Amino acid sequence: MLLLQWQEGKEQDYGHNGPKGTYELEVGEKKPLFTLLAQNLIEAKKKYNVTIPWYIMTSRENNYKTTDFFKRHNYFKMGEENIKFFIQNELPMIDTKGKILVDEKGLVKQAADGHGGIFEAMRKEGIIQDMKKRGIQWIFIAGVDNVLAKMVDPILTGLAIQNGCLAAGKSVVKNNPKERVGVFCKKDNKPSVIEYTEITDEMAEARDEEGELLYGESHILCNLFHIKAIEGIAQNKLPYHSAFKKAKYIDKNGVIVVPEVPNAYKFEAFIFDAFEKLDNMAIMRVKREEEFAPVKNAEGVDSPETAAKLYLDYIKNKK
């Protein structure tokens, strides 16, 4: 098994300008997210007496800062050969009239193509071939912002094997019917994820005979794929979704425009669209307090404060 992660390169909602993995979380002392995740792999090496290769997808924007961070931290003594980086693809951004934007350098303004672009990037960058040379069969894919991601989980792997599935995913029960998360479902008899914006209030509130939400299994971006599934998915592009964002650009007079409100569309693929390429996948429900502590917002839910508390509580209870 190996771990594969992606990270965003833009300035985050919580004010960190740089690779997300270098954001320092206050957990008694300030520690970068990469450091907290590396500890997970170091512990797995001691427990299973095997080195887990770590592949990290970067963007053109943050690749140098990311690789430099690992060099300065001596690759966490895991060996430079066991940590590999690859750059994801980009797509042009357009304005509300459908015209392509120009960036500060006078070039076509582009943005990373979303976490769903990971499969195509793996193929183009030779990552799949590298995995096959190492004899790797199972790949765990997660975002770098979840400090409680269980990066090496033999139970999840065993579940997929036992059920004859080429993929598996982890879920947590929704906090409430209106929680803004995507949920696992079947779509045209294929595994899928439906976004919270795509279901009615009636569907969101619906419960089964045991009183559990019918659409209550949150997709937490912790997924396992067999190398065969990765190869198949990477052969074709996933569908693109549009997102309305603020984007700095140069206007027709050569003046840099810094918008205060969203002004442009970016296009991105979502990793869960790959599920529909599979016949089936295993879903394992886990405890939120043990495996899901994302850093996404400046304050409130999924903020550095909540992630740090969940992490510290988990470490305390683990002892």
Secondary structure, DSSP 8 states (H G I E B T S, - for coil): -EEEEE---S--TTS--S-GGG-EEESSSEEEHHHHHHHHHHHHHHHHS----EEEEE-TTTHHHHHHHHHHTGGGGS-GGGEEEEE--EEE-EETTS-B-B-TTSSB-EEE--GGGHHHHHHHTTHHHHHHHTT--EEEEEETTBTT--S--HHHHHHHHHTT-SEEEEEEE-SSTT-S--EEEEETTEEEEE-GGGS-HHHHH-B-TTS-BTT-EEEEEEEEEEHHHHHHHHTS----EEEEE---EE-TTS-EE--SS--EEEEE--GGGGGGGSS--EEEE--HHHH--B--SSSSTTSHHHHHHHHHHHHHHH-
